[in-house]
Amino acid sequence: MSLTDEQKKRKNELDRLRRLRIKEEKLKKQSEEVKLQSEEVNETEENTDASAASADTQNTDIIVEEPQESEEEKRKKMIADKRRETLALARSKRINKSVIRDDSKKQLEELEKRKNDEIEMIRKENEDLKNRIINKKINNIHKVEKQNKQLLSKHKEQNSIDYLANQSYAEKLQNKLREQMFNKMLNDTFG
């Protein structure tokens, strides 16, 4: 059973409050002990200095000694503090699995976006190339059609009776051979 973030926060807060209550109880006990000790010290001072106290009441100061920590307790506290600091540092550096998952999802989305952009660019380039090639082919076809129209118009002129009557046999033969070669080249290239 994994706890959600809210449940973890709630649990941590309750643990912190519990630790604070325990510390308060310890402090209360210590303060009560100090009060008892100070009362005992006061009673003993009153008994021993009853005669001096009556004569000199203005100069009496009650000194309450706080329990001194031994060096071992100080060392233990220092170790505990260092341990808490290192634990806090380790917790701050720890990364949740959900954060890692989210980061990887974002990276995958970025990669897919780049891939889609590249595909779109390639498609546009292909479209441009197709359009250029098609335009060139169309222009070539138009040129060939114009040439064919010109040839047909020349044929009509050549086939007219007046033109044929004026032409000599050698000229007719030369034009016929030229047309045959031209038709052969057209059939070979566009055939």
Secondary structure, 3 states (H helix, E strand, C coil): CCCCHHHHHHHHHHHHHHHHHHHHHHHHHHHHHHHHHHHHHHHHHHHHCHHHHHHCCCCCCCCCCCCCCCHHHHHHHHHHHHHHHHHHHHHHHCCCHHHHHHHHHHHHHHHHHHHHHHHHHHHHHHHHHHHHHHHHHHHHHHHHHHHHHHHHHHHHHHHCHHHHHHCCHHHHHHHHHHHHHHHHHHHHHHC
